[in-house]
Amino acid sequence: MNFWETVTGSDLTREWKALEARAQALPADHRAAWEEVKAHLFPYSDFTGRNLMPVLDGALGLLEETAADGQNVRDVLGEDIKGFCAALADGEGGRSYRDRWREQLNRNVARKLARLGG
């Protein structure tokens, strides 16, 4: 990856298109699960989404393997796909935008209280 690709995000576009092409080859129930996985992982993204690409690639790989083995997607991911995604993102050190906002708010409140108290 060169500097220009990093700045413009063209490498992410290329990776994203490759992921979506792979997802189109999945059976319908696995594609539906892929859409749910994407929706539940996006809140853990940083500004560019670059931090999620390996996570999304791994999740899609898991869906591809289960489809190839003929397994039911719910048997692998469970009924709580949102919880699966939270655990997956947490395992990668992901924090949601809410976590980042909460930390920022707590820092700002602590700073204000410190000024008022002393």
N, C-alpha and C positions, 0 to 999 in steps of 0.2 A: 504494500500500500504506500503510495507516495503522498507527499504533502498536499498536492492539489486535490486528490481524491478525498483526503481527510477533511479538507476545508469545505469542499462542495457537497460531500456526502454521497458522491456517485458510487463509492464502494458499498455503502449501505443499500442503495437502490438496487444494485446488482445482486447483493446477497438476498434482499427481500424478494426480488423476483424469482430467484432460484428456490427459495423456501416455498413460495406460493405455487410454483410449478410442481414441486414435489408433493405438495398438499393436494393438488388437483388429481393426482394419481391414487389417492386414498379412497376407500369405500365411503359411502354417504355418511354412515354413523361416525366414522373416524374423522371425516371432514368437518362435521358438526362439532365434534369434540375439539378439533383444532381451532375453530372459530371461538369457542368458549375459552380455550387456553389463552389465545391471543388477547381476548377482551379482559381476562382476569390478570394477565401479566403486565399489560401496558401501564397500570398505575405505578409499577416498580421501575419504570424507565427513567433514565436521566434525561437531560435536555435533548440529546441527539438520538437516544435509543440504542446507542452502540453497546451499552452494557447488557442489553437483553438478547443480542444476536446469538451468543453461544447457548443461552438458556433456551431460546426458541428452537434453535437447531437440535438441541438434545431432546426437547419435548416432541418435536416432529419425528426425530429418529425413533423414539419410543413408540409413537403411533404407527410408524411404518413397520416396525418389527412386530407389533401386535397384530396389524392387518395381515402381514405375511404369514404369521402363525395361525391365523383364523380365530384369534381371541376376541372376545367381546370387549369393547372399549371401556365399558363400565366396570368390568372385572379388573381391569388394570388400573384405571384412574380412580375408581370408586365413584360413589354418588356425589361427593362433594368436590367438584372440580375446582371451585374457588379455593377451598382449603388446600387442595393439591398444589395449586399454583402459588399460594402464599408460602407453603413449605418449600417449594422449589426455589422461589425467589429468595427466601430467607436463607436457604442453604448456600446461595450464591452471594450472600451479604447484601441483598437488595433491600432497600427501604422505599416505602411508598412516598408519594409526594406529601401525603398527610403527615407521615413521620417527620419529613424534613420541615414542613410548616410548623408542626408542634414544637420541634427543637428550636426553630427560629423564634417563635413566640415566647417560649420559656426563657431564652437568652435575653430577649428584649425586655421582658417583665423583670427579670433579675437585675438587669442593668438599671432600669428605672427605679426599682426599689433600693438599689445600692446608692443611687444619687439622692433619693429622698431621705434615706436613713443616715446619711453621713456626709 
